[in-house]
């Protein structure tokens, strides 16, 4: 417990230092932040919009917005949560303009502990099934599952990112998981026929 508290304090100090450097316009701090969040943020955006070009545009727009709004970051939430909220807002704007799909209206990490070829093949197949099942869910459900299971965010953090009440986030996660379960059961039955 003492060790965990020390690590948390160290992370908060590092985050505060990074934010201060970003506020000063330090290019090295910006490059480090972009590099640190590159894969997570891009994966999140790609899950939402399902188009690499749009995800690229949103990724860049998010970082432009971070630099424009860094003075408004007050530290009440983690930098991660604040960053993903900016990305969420950019994605909502794009989806409203482009497709009519909304995040308001409505890949799990699967790894094999086995190092043999069969275990790796089975894990890859499960991952593909989960990814394709996730891809057909409505955007609001893809978003909460991505934030919860790929980003490891707590439900409260997801509520902050999505600007939705905690109860809504909980119900979206439950509904999304149920929808995925039904689709996977249906897929398995069809596969067995």
PyMOL commands that place a pseudoatom at each C-alpha (Angstrom):
pseudoatom trace, name=CA, resn=UNK, resi=1, chain=A, elem=C, hetatm=0, pos=[0.000, 0.000, 0.000]
pseudoatom trace, name=CA, resn=UNK, resi=2, chain=A, elem=C, hetatm=0, pos=[2.820, 2.407, 0.818]
pseudoatom trace, name=CA, resn=UNK, resi=3, chain=A, elem=C, hetatm=0, pos=[4.555, 1.372, -2.404]
pseudoatom trace, name=CA, resn=UNK, resi=4, chain=A, elem=C, hetatm=0, pos=[1.369, 2.042, -4.426]
pseudoatom trace, name=CA, resn=UNK, resi=5, chain=A, elem=C, hetatm=0, pos=[0.982, 5.469, -2.821]
pseudoatom trace, name=CA, resn=UNK, resi=6, chain=A, elem=C, hetatm=0, pos=[4.605, 6.320, -3.653]
pseudoatom trace, name=CA, resn=UNK, resi=7, chain=A, elem=C, hetatm=0, pos=[4.118, 5.277, -7.290]
pseudoatom trace, name=CA, resn=UNK, resi=8, chain=A, elem=C, hetatm=0, pos=[0.898, 7.311, -7.557]
pseudoatom trace, name=CA, resn=UNK, resi=9, chain=A, elem=C, hetatm=0, pos=[2.645, 10.379, -6.090]
pseudoatom trace, name=CA, resn=UNK, resi=10, chain=A, elem=C, hetatm=0, pos=[5.531, 9.906, -8.538]
pseudoatom trace, name=CA, resn=UNK, resi=11, chain=A, elem=C, hetatm=0, pos=[3.092, 9.675, -11.481]
pseudoatom trace, name=CA, resn=UNK, resi=12, chain=A, elem=C, hetatm=0, pos=[1.271, 12.819, -10.361]
pseudoatom trace, name=CA, resn=UNK, resi=13, chain=A, elem=C, hetatm=0, pos=[4.547, 14.747, -10.068]
pseudoatom trace, name=CA, resn=UNK, resi=14, chain=A, elem=C, hetatm=0, pos=[5.633, 13.545, -13.530]
pseudoatom trace, name=CA, resn=UNK, resi=15, chain=A, elem=C, hetatm=0, pos=[2.231, 14.488, -14.989]
pseudoatom trace, name=CA, resn=UNK, resi=16, chain=A, elem=C, hetatm=0, pos=[2.367, 17.937, -13.380]
pseudoatom trace, name=CA, resn=UNK, resi=17, chain=A, elem=C, hetatm=0, pos=[5.865, 18.495, -14.787]
pseudoatom trace, name=CA, resn=UNK, resi=18, chain=A, elem=C, hetatm=0, pos=[4.761, 17.381, -18.249]
pseudoatom trace, name=CA, resn=UNK, resi=19, chain=A, elem=C, hetatm=0, pos=[1.729, 19.701, -18.195]
pseudoatom trace, name=CA, resn=UNK, resi=20, chain=A, elem=C, hetatm=0, pos=[3.928, 22.611, -17.116]
pseudoatom trace, name=CA, resn=UNK, resi=21, chain=A, elem=C, hetatm=0, pos=[6.276, 21.908, -20.010]
pseudoatom trace, name=CA, resn=UNK, resi=22, chain=A, elem=C, hetatm=0, pos=[3.335, 21.672, -22.418]
pseudoatom trace, name=CA, resn=UNK, resi=23, chain=A, elem=C, hetatm=0, pos=[2.021, 25.020, -21.150]
pseudoatom trace, name=CA, resn=UNK, resi=24, chain=A, elem=C, hetatm=0, pos=[5.399, 26.592, -21.897]
pseudoatom trace, name=CA, resn=UNK, resi=25, chain=A, elem=C, hetatm=0, pos=[5.140, 25.245, -25.454]
pseudoatom trace, name=CA, resn=UNK, resi=26, chain=A, elem=C, hetatm=0, pos=[8.113, 22.916, -25.050]
pseudoatom trace, name=CA, resn=UNK, resi=27, chain=A, elem=C, hetatm=0, pos=[8.354, 20.972, -28.347]
pseudoatom trace, name=CA, resn=UNK, resi=28, chain=A, elem=C, hetatm=0, pos=[10.131, 18.057, -26.632]
pseudoatom trace, name=CA, resn=UNK, resi=29, chain=A, elem=C, hetatm=0, pos=[7.268, 17.739, -24.133]
pseudoatom trace, name=CA, resn=UNK, resi=30, chain=A, elem=C, hetatm=0, pos=[4.742, 17.730, -26.967]
pseudoatom trace, name=CA, resn=UNK, resi=31, chain=A, elem=C, hetatm=0, pos=[6.707, 15.107, -28.876]
pseudoatom trace, name=CA, resn=UNK, resi=32, chain=A, elem=C, hetatm=0, pos=[6.983, 12.950, -25.748]
pseudoatom trace, name=CA, resn=UNK, resi=33, chain=A, elem=C, hetatm=0, pos=[3.245, 13.228, -25.008]
pseudoatom trace, name=CA, resn=UNK, resi=34, chain=A, elem=C, hetatm=0, pos=[2.277, 12.409, -28.587]
pseudoatom trace, name=CA, resn=UNK, resi=35, chain=A, elem=C, hetatm=0, pos=[4.640, 9.453, -28.587]
pseudoatom trace, name=CA, resn=UNK, resi=36, chain=A, elem=C, hetatm=0, pos=[3.362, 8.153, -25.241]
pseudoatom trace, name=CA, resn=UNK, resi=37, chain=A, elem=C, hetatm=0, pos=[-0.298, 8.275, -26.281]
pseudoatom trace, name=CA, resn=UNK, resi=38, chain=A, elem=C, hetatm=0, pos=[0.159, 7.521, -29.981]
pseudoatom trace, name=CA, resn=UNK, resi=39, chain=A, elem=C, hetatm=0, pos=[-1.075, 3.921, -30.030]
pseudoatom trace, name=CA, resn=UNK, resi=40, chain=A, elem=C, hetatm=0, pos=[-3.752, 4.205, -27.365]
pseudoatom trace, name=CA, resn=UNK, resi=41, chain=A, elem=C, hetatm=0, pos=[-5.333, 7.369, -28.699]
pseudoatom trace, name=CA, resn=UNK, resi=42, chain=A, elem=C, hetatm=0, pos=[-5.202, 6.282, -32.353]
pseudoatom trace, name=CA, resn=UNK, resi=43, chain=A, elem=C, hetatm=0, pos=[-6.699, 2.868, -31.508]
pseudoatom trace, name=CA, resn=UNK, resi=44, chain=A, elem=C, hetatm=0, pos=[-9.519, 4.560, -29.589]
pseudoatom trace, name=CA, resn=UNK, resi=45, chain=A, elem=C, hetatm=0, pos=[-10.289, 6.913, -32.474]
pseudoatom trace, name=CA, resn=UNK, resi=46, chain=A, elem=C, hetatm=0, pos=[-10.094, 4.126, -35.052]
pseudoatom trace, name=CA, resn=UNK, resi=47, chain=A, elem=C, hetatm=0, pos=[-12.575, 2.059, -33.035]
pseudoatom trace, name=CA, resn=UNK, resi=48, chain=A, elem=C, hetatm=0, pos=[-14.987, 4.987, -33.059]
pseudoatom trace, name=CA, resn=UNK, resi=49, chain=A, elem=C, hetatm=0, pos=[-14.823, 6.110, -36.682]
pseudoatom trace, name=CA, resn=UNK, resi=50, chain=A, elem=C, hetatm=0, pos=[-13.688, 2.850, -38.330]
pseudoatom trace, name=CA, resn=UNK, resi=51, chain=A, elem=C, hetatm=0, pos=[-11.732, 4.717, -41.027]
pseudoatom trace, name=CA, resn=UNK, resi=52, chain=A, elem=C, hetatm=0, pos=[-7.934, 5.080, -40.772]
pseudoatom trace, name=CA, resn=UNK, resi=53, chain=A, elem=C, hetatm=0, pos=[-7.902, 8.421, -42.619]
pseudoatom trace, name=CA, resn=UNK, resi=54, chain=A, elem=C, hetatm=0, pos=[-10.551, 9.887, -40.324]
pseudoatom trace, name=CA, resn=UNK, resi=55, chain=A, elem=C, hetatm=0, pos=[-8.761, 8.488, -37.269]
pseudoatom trace, name=CA, resn=UNK, resi=56, chain=A, elem=C, hetatm=0, pos=[-5.537, 10.149, -38.472]
pseudoatom trace, name=CA, resn=UNK, resi=57, chain=A, elem=C, hetatm=0, pos=[-7.312, 13.479, -38.886]
pseudoatom trace, name=CA, resn=UNK, resi=58, chain=A, elem=C, hetatm=0, pos=[-8.926, 13.195, -35.453]
pseudoatom trace, name=CA, resn=UNK, resi=59, chain=A, elem=C, hetatm=0, pos=[-5.595, 12.256, -33.878]
pseudoatom trace, name=CA, resn=UNK, resi=60, chain=A, elem=C, hetatm=0, pos=[-4.012, 15.423, -35.246]
pseudoatom trace, name=CA, resn=UNK, resi=61, chain=A, elem=C, hetatm=0, pos=[-7.047, 17.524, -34.346]
pseudoatom trace, name=CA, resn=UNK, resi=62, chain=A, elem=C, hetatm=0, pos=[-6.932, 16.197, -30.785]
pseudoatom trace, name=CA, resn=UNK, resi=63, chain=A, elem=C, hetatm=0, pos=[-3.317, 17.274, -30.329]
pseudoatom trace, name=CA, resn=UNK, resi=64, chain=A, elem=C, hetatm=0, pos=[-4.009, 20.686, -31.858]
pseudoatom trace, name=CA, resn=UNK, resi=65, chain=A, elem=C, hetatm=0, pos=[-6.861, 21.083, -29.373]
pseudoatom trace, name=CA, resn=UNK, resi=66, chain=A, elem=C, hetatm=0, pos=[-4.614, 19.966, -26.522]
pseudoatom trace, name=CA, resn=UNK, resi=67, chain=A, elem=C, hetatm=0, pos=[-2.146, 22.729, -27.333]
pseudoatom trace, name=CA, resn=UNK, resi=68, chain=A, elem=C, hetatm=0, pos=[-4.944, 25.291, -27.696]
pseudoatom trace, name=CA, resn=UNK, resi=69, chain=A, elem=C, hetatm=0, pos=[-6.589, 24.273, -24.415]
pseudoatom trace, name=CA, resn=UNK, resi=70, chain=A, elem=C, hetatm=0, pos=[-3.668, 23.219, -22.215]
pseudoatom trace, name=CA, resn=UNK, resi=71, chain=A, elem=C, hetatm=0, pos=[-4.152, 26.333, -20.074]
pseudoatom trace, name=CA, resn=UNK, resi=72, chain=A, elem=C, hetatm=0, pos=[-7.650, 25.090, -19.199]
pseudoatom trace, name=CA, resn=UNK, resi=73, chain=A, elem=C, hetatm=0, pos=[-6.391, 21.754, -17.846]
pseudoatom trace, name=CA, resn=UNK, resi=74, chain=A, elem=C, hetatm=0, pos=[-6.903, 22.074, -14.097]
pseudoatom trace, name=CA, resn=UNK, resi=75, chain=A, elem=C, hetatm=0, pos=[-5.652, 18.715, -12.857]
pseudoatom trace, name=CA, resn=UNK, resi=76, chain=A, elem=C, hetatm=0, pos=[-8.968, 17.646, -11.295]
pseudoatom trace, name=CA, resn=UNK, resi=77, chain=A, elem=C, hetatm=0, pos=[-8.912, 14.615, -13.550]
pseudoatom trace, name=CA, resn=UNK, resi=78, chain=A, elem=C, hetatm=0, pos=[-5.922, 12.746, -14.908]
pseudoatom trace, name=CA, resn=UNK, resi=79, chain=A, elem=C, hetatm=0, pos=[-4.291, 13.979, -18.083]
pseudoatom trace, name=CA, resn=UNK, resi=80, chain=A, elem=C, hetatm=0, pos=[-5.365, 10.700, -19.752]
pseudoatom trace, name=CA, resn=UNK, resi=81, chain=A, elem=C, hetatm=0, pos=[-9.014, 11.393, -18.984]
pseudoatom trace, name=CA, resn=UNK, resi=82, chain=A, elem=C, hetatm=0, pos=[-8.749, 14.996, -20.159]
pseudoatom trace, name=CA, resn=UNK, resi=83, chain=A, elem=C, hetatm=0, pos=[-6.980, 13.945, -23.380]
pseudoatom trace, name=CA, resn=UNK, resi=84, chain=A, elem=C, hetatm=0, pos=[-9.540, 11.239, -24.207]
pseudoatom trace, name=CA, resn=UNK, resi=85, chain=A, elem=C, hetatm=0, pos=[-12.373, 13.708, -23.518]
pseudoatom trace, name=CA, resn=UNK, resi=86, chain=A, elem=C, hetatm=0, pos=[-10.885, 16.063, -26.116]
pseudoatom trace, name=CA, resn=UNK, resi=87, chain=A, elem=C, hetatm=0, pos=[-10.614, 13.164, -28.566]
pseudoatom trace, name=CA, resn=UNK, resi=88, chain=A, elem=C, hetatm=0, pos=[-14.201, 12.146, -27.782]
pseudoatom trace, name=CA, resn=UNK, resi=89, chain=A, elem=C, hetatm=0, pos=[-15.460, 15.658, -28.527]
pseudoatom trace, name=CA, resn=UNK, resi=90, chain=A, elem=C, hetatm=0, pos=[-13.578, 15.781, -31.833]
pseudoatom trace, name=CA, resn=UNK, resi=91, chain=A, elem=C, hetatm=0, pos=[-14.988, 12.366, -32.815]
pseudoatom trace, name=CA, resn=UNK, resi=92, chain=A, elem=C, hetatm=0, pos=[-18.535, 13.422, -31.891]
pseudoatom trace, name=CA, resn=UNK, resi=93, chain=A, elem=C, hetatm=0, pos=[-18.218, 16.514, -34.085]
pseudoatom trace, name=CA, resn=UNK, resi=94, chain=A, elem=C, hetatm=0, pos=[-16.898, 14.487, -37.030]
pseudoatom trace, name=CA, resn=UNK, resi=95, chain=A, elem=C, hetatm=0, pos=[-19.502, 11.754, -36.700]
pseudoatom trace, name=CA, resn=UNK, resi=96, chain=A, elem=C, hetatm=0, pos=[-22.341, 14.280, -36.577]
pseudoatom trace, name=CA, resn=UNK, resi=97, chain=A, elem=C, hetatm=0, pos=[-21.092, 15.988, -39.739]
pseudoatom trace, name=CA, resn=UNK, resi=98, chain=A, elem=C, hetatm=0, pos=[-20.126, 12.898, -41.663]
pseudoatom trace, name=CA, resn=UNK, resi=99, chain=A, elem=C, hetatm=0, pos=[-22.328, 9.909, -40.957]
pseudoatom trace, name=CA, resn=UNK, resi=100, chain=A, elem=C, hetatm=0, pos=[-25.179, 10.882, -38.727]
pseudoatom trace, name=CA, resn=UNK, resi=101, chain=A, elem=C, hetatm=0, pos=[-23.947, 8.228, -36.285]
pseudoatom trace, name=CA, resn=UNK, resi=102, chain=A, elem=C, hetatm=0, pos=[-23.817, 9.506, -32.751]
pseudoatom trace, name=CA, resn=UNK, resi=103, chain=A, elem=C, hetatm=0, pos=[-21.995, 8.590, -29.593]
pseudoatom trace, name=CA, resn=UNK, resi=104, chain=A, elem=C, hetatm=0, pos=[-24.795, 10.009, -27.478]
pseudoatom trace, name=CA, resn=UNK, resi=105, chain=A, elem=C, hetatm=0, pos=[-27.750, 8.150, -29.008]
pseudoatom trace, name=CA, resn=UNK, resi=106, chain=A, elem=C, hetatm=0, pos=[-27.392, 4.985, -28.426]
pseudoatom trace, name=CA, resn=UNK, resi=107, chain=A, elem=C, hetatm=0, pos=[-10.419, -5.326, -29.239]
pseudoatom trace, name=CA, resn=UNK, resi=108, chain=A, elem=C, hetatm=0, pos=[-10.556, -6.716, -26.085]
pseudoatom trace, name=CA, resn=UNK, resi=109, chain=A, elem=C, hetatm=0, pos=[-7.058, -7.797, -25.368]
pseudoatom trace, name=CA, resn=UNK, resi=110, chain=A, elem=C, hetatm=0, pos=[-6.949, -11.513, -25.871]
pseudoatom trace, name=CA, resn=UNK, resi=111, chain=A, elem=C, hetatm=0, pos=[-3.573, -13.065, -25.450]
pseudoatom trace, name=CA, resn=UNK, resi=112, chain=A, elem=C, hetatm=0, pos=[-2.489, -16.626, -25.219]
pseudoatom trace, name=CA, resn=UNK, resi=113, chain=A, elem=C, hetatm=0, pos=[-0.312, -17.723, -22.368]
pseudoatom trace, name=CA, resn=UNK, resi=114, chain=A, elem=C, hetatm=0, pos=[0.583, -20.722, -24.452]
pseudoatom trace, name=CA, resn=UNK, resi=115, chain=A, elem=C, hetatm=0, pos=[3.672, -20.358, -26.574]
pseudoatom trace, name=CA, resn=UNK, resi=116, chain=A, elem=C, hetatm=0, pos=[2.790, -23.182, -28.940]
pseudoatom trace, name=CA, resn=UNK, resi=117, chain=A, elem=C, hetatm=0, pos=[1.491, -22.577, -32.441]
pseudoatom trace, name=CA, resn=UNK, resi=118, chain=A, elem=C, hetatm=0, pos=[-2.002, -23.914, -31.743]
pseudoatom trace, name=CA, resn=UNK, resi=119, chain=A, elem=C, hetatm=0, pos=[-2.449, -21.621, -28.729]
pseudoatom trace, name=CA, resn=UNK, resi=120, chain=A, elem=C, hetatm=0, pos=[-1.286, -18.610, -30.723]
pseudoatom trace, name=CA, resn=UNK, resi=121, chain=A, elem=C, hetatm=0, pos=[-3.563, -19.497, -33.639]
pseudoatom trace, name=CA, resn=UNK, resi=122, chain=A, elem=C, hetatm=0, pos=[-6.551, -19.903, -31.330]
pseudoatom trace, name=CA, resn=UNK, resi=123, chain=A, elem=C, hetatm=0, pos=[-5.813, -16.584, -29.627]
pseudoatom trace, name=CA, resn=UNK, resi=124, chain=A, elem=C, hetatm=0, pos=[-5.543, -14.843, -33.001]
pseudoatom trace, name=CA, resn=UNK, resi=125, chain=A, elem=C, hetatm=0, pos=[-8.859, -16.352, -34.115]
pseudoatom trace, name=CA, resn=UNK, resi=126, chain=A, elem=C, hetatm=0, pos=[-10.592, -15.278, -30.879]
pseudoatom trace, name=CA, resn=UNK, resi=127, chain=A, elem=C, hetatm=0, pos=[-9.155, -11.797, -31.236]
pseudoatom trace, name=CA, resn=UNK, resi=128, chain=A, elem=C, hetatm=0, pos=[-10.407, -11.539, -34.833]
pseudoatom trace, name=CA, resn=UNK, resi=129, chain=A, elem=C, hetatm=0, pos=[-13.883, -12.709, -33.800]
pseudoatom trace, name=CA, resn=UNK, resi=130, chain=A, elem=C, hetatm=0, pos=[-14.052, -10.204, -30.947]
pseudoatom trace, name=CA, resn=UNK, resi=131, chain=A, elem=C, hetatm=0, pos=[-12.752, -7.366, -33.143]
pseudoatom trace, name=CA, resn=UNK, resi=132, chain=A, elem=C, hetatm=0, pos=[-15.244, -8.069, -35.915]
pseudoatom trace, name=CA, resn=UNK, resi=133, chain=A, elem=C, hetatm=0, pos=[-18.078, -8.367, -33.388]
pseudoatom trace, name=CA, resn=UNK, resi=134, chain=A, elem=C, hetatm=0, pos=[-17.054, -5.105, -31.747]
pseudoatom trace, name=CA, resn=UNK, resi=135, chain=A, elem=C, hetatm=0, pos=[-16.878, -3.355, -35.119]
pseudoatom trace, name=CA, resn=UNK, resi=136, chain=A, elem=C, hetatm=0, pos=[-20.598, -3.858, -35.810]
pseudoatom trace, name=CA, resn=UNK, resi=137, chain=A, elem=C, hetatm=0, pos=[-21.762, -2.391, -32.509]
pseudoatom trace, name=CA, resn=UNK, resi=138, chain=A, elem=C, hetatm=0, pos=[-23.128, 1.171, -32.438]
pseudoatom trace, name=CA, resn=UNK, resi=139, chain=A, elem=C, hetatm=0, pos=[-20.475, 3.822, -31.798]
pseudoatom trace, name=CA, resn=UNK, resi=140, chain=A, elem=C, hetatm=0, pos=[-21.548, 4.527, -28.210]
pseudoatom trace, name=CA, resn=UNK, resi=141, chain=A, elem=C, hetatm=0, pos=[-21.049, 0.878, -27.312]
pseudoatom trace, name=CA, resn=UNK, resi=142, chain=A, elem=C, hetatm=0, pos=[-17.742, 0.545, -29.175]
pseudoatom trace, name=CA, resn=UNK, resi=143, chain=A, elem=C, hetatm=0, pos=[-16.523, 3.589, -27.303]
pseudoatom trace, name=CA, resn=UNK, resi=144, chain=A, elem=C, hetatm=0, pos=[-17.316, 2.416, -23.770]
pseudoatom trace, name=CA, resn=UNK, resi=145, chain=A, elem=C, hetatm=0, pos=[-15.901, -1.055, -24.399]
pseudoatom trace, name=CA, resn=UNK, resi=146, chain=A, elem=C, hetatm=0, pos=[-12.731, 0.385, -25.906]
pseudoatom trace, name=CA, resn=UNK, resi=147, chain=A, elem=C, hetatm=0, pos=[-12.218, 2.775, -22.999]
pseudoatom trace, name=CA, resn=UNK, resi=148, chain=A, elem=C, hetatm=0, pos=[-13.025, 0.120, -20.406]
pseudoatom trace, name=CA, resn=UNK, resi=149, chain=A, elem=C, hetatm=0, pos=[-11.190, -2.917, -21.717]
pseudoatom trace, name=CA, resn=UNK, resi=150, chain=A, elem=C, hetatm=0, pos=[-8.484, -1.563, -23.990]
pseudoatom trace, name=CA, resn=UNK, resi=151, chain=A, elem=C, hetatm=0, pos=[-7.663, 1.620, -22.101]
pseudoatom trace, name=CA, resn=UNK, resi=152, chain=A, elem=C, hetatm=0, pos=[-8.392, 0.198, -18.665]
pseudoatom trace, name=CA, resn=UNK, resi=153, chain=A, elem=C, hetatm=0, pos=[-10.367, 3.258, -17.595]
pseudoatom trace, name=CA, resn=UNK, resi=154, chain=A, elem=C, hetatm=0, pos=[-12.647, 3.147, -14.594]
pseudoatom trace, name=CA, resn=UNK, resi=155, chain=A, elem=C, hetatm=0, pos=[-16.340, 3.681, -15.183]
pseudoatom trace, name=CA, resn=UNK, resi=156, chain=A, elem=C, hetatm=0, pos=[-16.134, 7.105, -13.545]
pseudoatom trace, name=CA, resn=UNK, resi=157, chain=A, elem=C, hetatm=0, pos=[-13.373, 8.141, -15.940]
pseudoatom trace, name=CA, resn=UNK, resi=158, chain=A, elem=C, hetatm=0, pos=[-15.421, 6.928, -18.903]
pseudoatom trace, name=CA, resn=UNK, resi=159, chain=A, elem=C, hetatm=0, pos=[-18.346, 9.014, -17.677]
pseudoatom trace, name=CA, resn=UNK, resi=160, chain=A, elem=C, hetatm=0, pos=[-16.058, 12.039, -17.575]
pseudoatom trace, name=CA, resn=UNK, resi=161, chain=A, elem=C, hetatm=0, pos=[-14.652, 11.382, -21.050]
pseudoatom trace, name=CA, resn=UNK, resi=162, chain=A, elem=C, hetatm=0, pos=[-18.058, 10.794, -22.642]
pseudoatom trace, name=CA, resn=UNK, resi=163, chain=A, elem=C, hetatm=0, pos=[-19.926, 13.471, -20.655]
pseudoatom trace, name=CA, resn=UNK, resi=164, chain=A, elem=C, hetatm=0, pos=[-22.501, 10.840, -19.721]
pseudoatom trace, name=CA, resn=UNK, resi=165, chain=A, elem=C, hetatm=0, pos=[-23.902, 10.006, -16.285]
pseudoatom trace, name=CA, resn=UNK, resi=166, chain=A, elem=C, hetatm=0, pos=[-22.238, 7.081, -14.542]
pseudoatom trace, name=CA, resn=UNK, resi=167, chain=A, elem=C, hetatm=0, pos=[-25.495, 5.104, -14.706]
pseudoatom trace, name=CA, resn=UNK, resi=168, chain=A, elem=C, hetatm=0, pos=[-25.563, 5.556, -18.493]
pseudoatom trace, name=CA, resn=UNK, resi=169, chain=A, elem=C, hetatm=0, pos=[-21.977, 4.340, -18.799]
pseudoatom trace, name=CA, resn=UNK, resi=170, chain=A, elem=C, hetatm=0, pos=[-22.764, 1.281, -16.687]
pseudoatom trace, name=CA, resn=UNK, resi=171, chain=A, elem=C, hetatm=0, pos=[-25.806, 0.428, -18.772]
pseudoatom trace, name=CA, resn=UNK, resi=172, chain=A, elem=C, hetatm=0, pos=[-23.914, 0.959, -22.036]
pseudoatom trace, name=CA, resn=UNK, resi=173, chain=A, elem=C, hetatm=0, pos=[-21.151, -1.392, -20.919]
pseudoatom trace, name=CA, resn=UNK, resi=174, chain=A, elem=C, hetatm=0, pos=[-23.691, -4.020, -19.839]
pseudoatom trace, name=CA, resn=UNK, resi=175, chain=A, elem=C, hetatm=0, pos=[-25.729, -3.689, -23.050]
pseudoatom trace, name=CA, resn=UNK, resi=176, chain=A, elem=C, hetatm=0, pos=[-22.631, -3.761, -25.231]
pseudoatom trace, name=CA, resn=UNK, resi=177, chain=A, elem=C, hetatm=0, pos=[-21.308, -6.891, -23.566]
pseudoatom trace, name=CA, resn=UNK, resi=178, chain=A, elem=C, hetatm=0, pos=[-24.719, -8.543, -23.912]
pseudoatom trace, name=CA, resn=UNK, resi=179, chain=A, elem=C, hetatm=0, pos=[-24.916, -7.588, -27.594]
pseudoatom trace, name=CA, resn=UNK, resi=180, chain=A, elem=C, hetatm=0, pos=[-21.454, -9.018, -28.168]
pseudoatom trace, name=CA, resn=UNK, resi=181, chain=A, elem=C, hetatm=0, pos=[-22.332, -12.213, -26.321]
pseudoatom trace, name=CA, resn=UNK, resi=182, chain=A, elem=C, hetatm=0, pos=[-25.468, -12.691, -28.437]
pseudoatom trace, name=CA, resn=UNK, resi=183, chain=A, elem=C, hetatm=0, pos=[-23.627, -12.053, -31.696]
pseudoatom trace, name=CA, resn=UNK, resi=184, chain=A, elem=C, hetatm=0, pos=[-20.838, -14.422, -30.753]
pseudoatom trace, name=CA, resn=UNK, resi=185, chain=A, elem=C, hetatm=0, pos=[-23.299, -17.168, -29.756]
pseudoatom trace, name=CA, resn=UNK, resi=186, chain=A, elem=C, hetatm=0, pos=[-25.144, -16.665, -33.053]
pseudoatom trace, name=CA, resn=UNK, resi=187, chain=A, elem=C, hetatm=0, pos=[-21.849, -16.753, -34.971]
pseudoatom trace, name=CA, resn=UNK, resi=188, chain=A, elem=C, hetatm=0, pos=[-20.810, -19.946, -33.196]
pseudoatom trace, name=CA, resn=UNK, resi=189, chain=A, elem=C, hetatm=0, pos=[-24.147, -21.651, -33.997]
pseudoatom trace, name=CA, resn=UNK, resi=190, chain=A, elem=C, hetatm=0, pos=[-23.849, -20.651, -37.643]
pseudoatom trace, name=CA, resn=UNK, resi=191, chain=A, elem=C, hetatm=0, pos=[-20.259, -21.899, -37.710]
pseudoatom trace, name=CA, resn=UNK, resi=192, chain=A, elem=C, hetatm=0, pos=[-21.295, -25.285, -36.329]
pseudoatom trace, name=CA, resn=UNK, resi=193, chain=A, elem=C, hetatm=0, pos=[-23.973, -25.799, -38.980]
for i in range(1, 193): cmd.bond("trace and resi %d" % i, "trace and resi %d" % (i + 1))
show_as sticks, trace
zoom trace
